[in-house]
Amino acid sequence: AAISLQVLPLGFFLFLFISPQILQAQSEHSLLRDGDTSYKNEDYAAAEENYRRALEKKKSSKANYNLGNSVYRQNRLDEAIKEYATAAERTDNANLKSKDYHNLGNAYYQKQEFENSVNAFKNALRHNPSDYQTQYNLAQAQRQLQIQQQQQQQQNQDQESDDQDQRNQDQQQQEQ
């Protein structure tokens, strides 16, 4: 009685070793897709959850960028800033980096951190100089920064004037 061995094709063994990685990639991809669907439906909390889960599976610039967009829409600007900055660090693609910095500039603008906003928009233009929307946003941020600086200067002058008036009153009282 001869014993018969069944031989499995080599592809079967490769499938066993590769399939967990494929499943993980598919899982991350499907989470990003689900997040995109939620985002389009303006369900930003569900989108955020899917993007966070995708990041747990695999760190990616796209997931950070999309997460930044979903928390930005929920008006959580500090978190959005963190995600956009991380997305910019994670990619070498100039077009994606430009979008990351553009949205970073928008988040800083909303926080009225105009100097940071100007710097982010300038970084975006370094990676995509022909982006007219970023050029426009940069001009707006520069205008707001100038107004902010003028207001600060005026406040400083008013404070100095008030301090001088107080010193003059103190001096007059001492003389009397």
Secondary structure, 3 states (H helix, E strand, C coil): CCCCCCCCCHHHHHHHHHHHHHHHHHHHHHHHHHHHHHHHCCCHHHHHHHHHHHHHHCCCHHHHHHHHHHHHHCCCHHHHHHHHHHHHHHCCCHHHHHHHHHHHHHHHHHCCCHHHHHHHHHHHHHHCCCCHHHHHHHHHHHHHHHHHHHHHHHHHHHHHHHHHHHHHHHHHHHHC
